[in-house]
Amino acid sequence: MTMAHIEDLGSQFDAPIDIVWKFIDSPDDHGQSHANRRNIEGAPEKDGWMRLSWEQNVQGNWVKVVNRVTTFPPVAMMVHSVEGPLAGSKFIFYYKPNGAKTGVNVIGDFHSKMIPPAQLESMVMASLEEAYNEDNASIKKLAAKK
């Protein structure tokens, strides 16, 4: 299995932290922000985590993804990927208030049985960038409604 430790630091969402958490806690807003995902479902589990699943378009193929997500508002969100191209990956998004903006950082160990070692880091970074851009656009729309 391929593994890469990745730290993506220094990005900022264009909204204050309360809006960012409103977005995170709203599955409808969150799911609609990602154009390459469909059939998004979320279900709380007994021990306080959330099971999130969806189909994701990966290089023209729809692949099932299942993540175990635990949130620690307003500080962090921990993700354990249990099914999909990054199964076995564990990573944390942590947030820092910065006035009208919110800093967002990602640190984790990313694993894959499907992605070749030479491509894993660049594919994860590209995926993080795409998700950030889509989320930031949705967060700005949500902030404009406030």
Summary of the structure (lengths in Angstrom):
residues: 146
radius of gyration: 14.8
end to end distance: 45.1
largest distance: 45.1
contacts: 412
relative contact order: 0.26
helix: 29%
strand: 48%
